[in-house]
Amino acid sequence: MPQQLIILNKPFRVLSQFTSDDGKETLANYVNNPDVYAAGRLDYDSEGLLLLTNNGSLQHLIASPNFKMPKTYWVQIEGEITDDAIESLSNGITLKDGPTKPAICEKMTAPDVWDRVPAVRYRANIPTSWIALTITEGRNRQVRRMTAAVGFPTLRLIRYSIGPYSLANLKSGESTEVELTQQLKQQVSEFEQNKRTAAPNRGRNSAKRRSVSHGKGNTGRDNRTQPTRGARRK
């Protein structure tokens, strides 16, 4: 099957998956392609660029923090951003799960984008401002936690680009298929070659372990706790 890569401008309050148990909107409302799935995720209350693919290796490369594909976010924040805050975000700040890596942070004028539904709630006596923040990590709600840590809570979060792919003029809820860049094709090819090379080695190592697992040495395997049916997987 040919590799497919789709760009979706995910609307606000849409799950980054195709099914839901609680009636929330999903990608199925916007992408009519049963062969693709999200490469990475974008929070339910965030908007913007989401990549979908039918290729597992490509999905891994896009979603993996080890791949370090830069992601740029347009962030509307509460208050008028200061130079000190921009410097802190750029240099990296310490969150509860550790320091963030250096980022690119710049103040920007309000972008000409679609209206959010429902609209952002403003406080009349507090101004808002926008920043463009580019990071290479993918921690849970990282951008929101970063802006809050420097004293400027996020009001609206739009992911504008991932690597060479951007929203461009794509409207909210619209999607389009794009070509893989030559660099990305090469990286997928190298990743798949590495998997094929590693697979025989894993098989040989497993065979060695089985060959020495006999007699009393096998009791540890029999005594392992088995998960109960319906147990939660982590």
Secondary structure as UniProt FT lines:
FT   STRAND          5..10
FT   TURN            12..13
FT   HELIX           27..29
FT   TURN            34..35
FT   STRAND          37..38
FT   TURN            44..45
FT   STRAND          47..53
FT   HELIX           56..63
FT   HELIX           65..67
FT   STRAND          71..78
FT   HELIX           83..91
FT   STRAND          94..95
FT   TURN            96..97
FT   STRAND          98..99
FT   STRAND          104..108
FT   TURN            124..125
FT   STRAND          128..135
FT   TURN            140..141
FT   HELIX           142..149
FT   TURN            150..151
FT   STRAND          154..162
FT   TURN            163..164
FT   STRAND          165..166
FT   TURN            168..169
FT   TURN            172..173
FT   STRAND          175..178
FT   HELIX           182..212
FT   HELIX           215..218
FT   HELIX           219..222
FT   TURN            229..230
//
